[in-house]
């Protein structure tokens, strides 16, 4: 038994996104956007309401919940020292509007997104990719070049960073472009098993002779 | 010879730095053991990736995770240790020095909860608990930094004369609520009894116990085994993408109390950030984890 692996080029096509199944591994090559900021997500929503222009054209792109230590050298060279995912469910309230509003084809981070987000993903053909939490050395190794730092006045991990990546991964398909979600399934399954697990624990307690 | 300010300053910085770069050996052994029993292939590959990340961080001398959390220390002063230092001031100084000099630099995670402003410093940083150790001629310091990823799922409930069943059901429900969120497989620390404040401390201290070490109390050992099996049966798996390995262990301790019984539950992500040192008056520093 092995995990199905996909080598994908960004921007992700509608067709390529539809071919991904839950639990598959993917490696990404191309351009991504990364931010870990809650204020950043608030600000992105305000951009969609016309408060200010977006820092980048993000239509059809991949926006991931990744925090990074990014730097601009005196000669203007941009770099990232390390990068790693943050908890995506913090943005459950933002993503149902950001996915269609920005036209995202892929999003991700760690821990998944809720059912309302999964519906928005199904409606817009967007996938959720799970990064390894505590995977900074592996994830950082996938960075080829930093091509832009949006909103540099914010603290490092709140900025929106545009990055060229090469074989970034492996990332796990957590929610597919049809709205099927590993997180929803495991969560429902755990609630379904709760009663029988409690019965087993009771039986084990009753038979304990320590 | 007495233990000096310089020794405490050095230990404070070095402990934090080590905890960010090195996954403790017992945690790595537990991840490797889980790979042997895990039946979900995506989950097995994720465990393998976690071990690879740990190895790469060590080889490249960099951080396993970008979120360095907030600094949390536990100090035990031996009753025979001779101190010639301002302990609290030296820990603060050690942390301040670390923040200015560490490579690679830390991100700004220390948060003022009133203004949400973030930086390296703030009220009560670093967070330090002090205790004594009878008969010891050393000072022991443990650093276990904490971040939102696993920190936000900790919970505490107050019961009155609860049955073991009520307590274990609560612990299972806290694990269900945390679900896929805390970078599993996690280590769960559980405190039962005492008072509100003491119970939370009991739970946290259980996350500092070596993983795989059997609880000497047979009732607690059975409870730990029962809860580990039960929570792994929930199916969340490594990084919450499904599998048999959601916890590496459940560590339980209790304290006498009144009829009101707090039950506290907290989590360490798979990295189990923890670094420990013993400091003797002759300048020796014995590092472990």
Interface residues (C-beta under 8 A of the other chain):
Chain A: X1 X2 X3 X23 X25 X67 X68 X69 X81 X82 X83 X84 X86 X87 X89 X110 X111 X112 X130 X132 X133 X134 X135 X136 X137 X138 X140 X141 X155 X156 X157 X170 X172 X174 X182 X183 X185 X186 X187 X189 X190 X191 X193 X194 X197 X198 X200 X201 X202 X204 X205 X208 X210
Chain B: X41 X42 X45 X46 X49 X50 X52 X53 X56 X57 X60 X62 X63 X64 X65 X66 X67 X104 X105 X107 X108 X118 X148 X149 X152 X164 X165 X168 X169 X172 X176 X179 X180 X181 X183 X218 X219 X221 X222 X226 X227 X229 X230 X233 X234 X235 X236 X237 X239 X240 X241 X242 X269 X270 X271
